[in-house]
Each structure stands twice: as structure tokens, then as C-alpha cells.
């Protein structure tokens, strides 16, 4: 857990106990005379240590929900608290601080800089934190070790497989010790075995206490989470524990090793 960021909240109400508390969130876009509703009154709590899969068809609202959780977008109405801070009231600078220090992002496309080594890619988020060079390198080295890439620190993305690149992206998301990891279709560009290897990393991080919210359209990937919510037409239609969640370590034993 990172230290609390000194950002004032405009709410006078007691802060919710949940790590994430979303209350009556609406998000709509005005396209000329037409109003398009992406979210319609969404309310949900995510507690510290949760591993939540967010599912739904294209256009269901799951990506908009993720963007709001990641402070990449604002709700049109409703409230969003993260670690007791009402982030729905913050300005752009404050939101950028929240994103850098409290939220780790992992995307389907890796988003690594091609001419930058794994270590340097991992260090990038620390450039916006008050750290000296030695501490940046120490944190990045530690994060790469967490994803099993100590021996690839000096490699460039073109010298790594897709799975290794995604591990670097996960390390980069961890380097500032976030409160929550948001993963948007992180296995979408990976083969089946590599996808399970990535889910094993997520399960290990979650077992160590990290809160994870994973957006996926793949039912088998959602089975590695411990809770799943399903969006439809901008609302949450289901929110329930995953029945018999899969253990990635055990699943890997049943899969062929790739050459």
C-alpha cells in the first residue's frame, strides 16, 4: 500500500469503508441532439484484496466503468471514492496524481516504448514521483523480479515474446506500489498457455494483498478471479462470487509447454 496522498475531498460525509465505492454513477455523451448513455446508475463496492472480473459484451459499459475507476474519465453524475477520497470532485492535476500513485494499469497492447529496455520501461512511472535515480532503479528491479524477468532487464521489447512484454507491463504497473491494479483485456493478444501464466502472476499478486480489477470478455479468464460482475446496457446485471475459481498453477500443469 502506498502512503495516502494529501488531496482534499469536498465531501462532508464519512468516507466509505470499501477501497472503491461507486454510488449511482451515470456516464452519458451528447452527440448533437442525441444523448448516449454508457452507464446508468452503477453502484458497487470493491474491498481491499478483491480480485474482480468485469465482463460484458461490446458496448455494455464495462470499458467506461474501467475508465472511471482509473480516473481516465469522469462520471456525468454520481460519486466515486477511492481509499476514502471522493475522486469525482478532483481536478485534472489531482486525478493525474491519483493515477500515478494509487493505480497500476495493464493493457492488452502492452504499450511499451520500443527503444527502451525492460528496466527503463518499468521505471517510467517513477519519473513523476519524488524519487532519486537509485530508488527508481531499485523499485524497477524489484518489480521485474516479481514477474520473473530479472534476466531480461536489459532486453528491448523486440527481443522479448508477447508474454514477456506483458510481464514488463505488469512490472511497470507495480513499480509505484499501487493500491489497485486495473487490467484491461491483458490476455487478449496472448496464446492460451501464456494467458494462464499471466493469470498466475495476478493470482500471486492478489494472494499477497493487491486488489485487482480485470476487464475481460473471456469466460475462462474470468474463472481465475474470485468475483465477477457482468454489465449489460450500462447496468450491472450480475455481481457474484466465481463458483469454483481456477488455480492458474494447477491449470498450467495440464497445458503443453510451448517450444
N, C-alpha and C positions, 0 to 999 in steps of 0.2 A: 504494500500500500504506500502511496506517496503522501507527503505532507499536505495538509489542507491548504488550498490556495486562498489568500486573503481577498476574496471577492464578496462584496456586499450584496445581499439579496433584498429585494424590495418588499418581500412578503413579511407580514407581521405574524402569520400563523406559525405554529410549531412545525419544525421540519419533519417530514415523514421518516419513518424508521428504515424503509427499504433503501437499498443502494440507488435504485432507479424507481421513481414514482411518476407515472404518466397519468394524468387526470383529464378526461374529456377532451382529448386532442382532436382538433379538426385541421385539415390542410386542404385548401382549395386554390385553384388557379383560375383567374378571369381571362378568358380568351375572347376578346371582343364582347359580344353580348351574352356569351355562354360561360357559365361557371362550372368548372370540372372539379368534382370532389374526389380527392385521393384518399383522405382519411375522414371518417365520420364518427366522432365521439369515442376515440380509443382510450381505454383506461387499463393500465396493467402495472404490476409491481415486479421488479427483478431484485432479488435479495443477494447479498454478498455470497459468493460461492456457487451461484446458479450456473448451469450450463443449458442454455435455452436455444432451441432451434426455431427459427421463424420461417414459416412455409406459406405458399400460396401461388396461384397462377400469375402470369404476367399481367400487370395492371390491377392486382388485388390490393395494393397498398403497402406491401412488405418493404419495398425499397425506400419509399417515402418515410416509413416508420424508422428504418435504419438511419436514414439521413438526419432525421430529427434527433435520434438518440446520439448520433455522432457530432451533433452541433454543426452540421453542414447545411442545415435548413432550419427555418423557424416555423412553429405551428401558427396557423391563422387564428386559432382560438384554443383555449385550454392551457394547462400548465405542465411543466416538465421539471422535476427536481433530480439532480444528480449529487449524491452524497450530501443532501441537505441544502444544496444551493439551487434556487429557482432559476435555472439557466434560460428559461423562456423570456426573462426580463433583461438579459445581458446584452451589451453592445458587441460590435464585431471584434474589438480588441480583446475583450474579456472572453468571448467564445473561442478565439484563437488560443488563448492561454489554457482554457479548459481542454481543448482538443490536444494540445501538445503535452500536457502534464497528466491528464487523467484518463485519456482514451488511446488505445492502440488500435490501428486499422490494418486489416489484411484484406487484399482484394484478389479477384480472380486473375487479373493480368499481371500480378507481381509488382509492376511499376518500379523496377529497379533502374538506376542510371547505368547505361551500358558501358561507359568508360571509367567506372568506379568499382573498386574491389568490394568483396563481400563485407569486409570490415568497415570500409568507408561508407558503403550504403547503410550499414547498420548504425553508424554514428550520426547519420543525418539529423534525426530529430533532436539530438543533444545540442546541436548548434544554436538552438533557440532557448536553451536552458543556461543558467549561470554556472557553467562547469568549465574547468580548465582542460587543456588537451589531454593530460594524463588520465583524468577521470573519465573523459569521453571514451578514450581507448579502452580503459578498464571495463566500463559498462558494456561496450560493444563486444569485447572479447567474452565477457560473461554471458551475454545474450546468445552469441553464436554457440557457446558450449551447451547451453540449454537445449538447442535444437540439433545438436550433434554435428556441428560444422566447424569445429576448431581447426581442422586440417584444410579447410577451404577458405580461410580468412583472406588470403592474398589472391584468390581467383576472381576473375571477372565473370559477369553473367553469361557471356558466350561460352565460357569454359565449364559451365555447370548445367546439369539436367534441369527439367522443369520442376521436379520435386525439390532439388537443392535450391533453386531460385526461390521457391515458395518458403522454404525454411529460412532463407535470408530475410524474406519479407516479414516472417513471423518474428525473427530476432529484432528486426528494426522496430516492430510494433511493441516489443517488450523493453526496449532499451531505457525508456524513461520511467519504468516501473509503474505502469498504468493501473487504475482501479478496475478497468473493464477492457476486454478485448472484443472488438467488433469485426467479424469476419464475413465478408460478402462473397458468397459462392467461391470459397477458397479452393475447392477441388474441381472446379468447372473445367480447367484446362489440363487435368491430370488423368493418368490411367488408373485402373481400379486399385492395384496394389499401392501405388504412390498415394492415392487418396486416403487409403486406410492408414498409411504411415503418418500422414498429416493429422488424421484424427487421433492417432495415438499421442502425438505431441500435444494436441489440445486437451485430451483426457488427462495427461500427466500434469499439464499446467493447471487444469481445473482441480485436480486432486491436491495440488499444492496451495489452493485457495483462490486462484484467479477466476473472476467472473467472466463468462464467455457468452456472447450472443452471436449466433451463427445463422446467416440467411442462406437457405438452400432450397432448390426445387427437387432435390433428390431424396426420395423417401429413405433409401438405405443409409444415406449420410446422416439424416436426422435421427436415425436409430442409435447413433453414438452419443447423442445428447441425453440429458436427464429429464428435460421438459420440452414440450413443443406447443407452439401456438400457430394457428392457421388463419390467414387472412382471406377474406372474400369481400369484394365490393367495398373496400375501405373500412371494414369492421373485423374484429376478432370473432371468429365463429367457434373456435375450439381453443382451450387452454388447459392442458392436462399433462400429467407425468408420462414419460415414454414407458410403455409397457415392455419389460424385458430388454432394457438397453444393451446394445452390443459392447463388448470389450475389444478394442482395437488390437491389443496384444494377442488375444486369442484368435481373432479373425485372421491375423497375418499368418498364423501357423497353418491355416488351411489354403493359403494362396500360393501359387507358384512364384518362385523368385525370378525376377527379370534379369536377363543377361545384359 
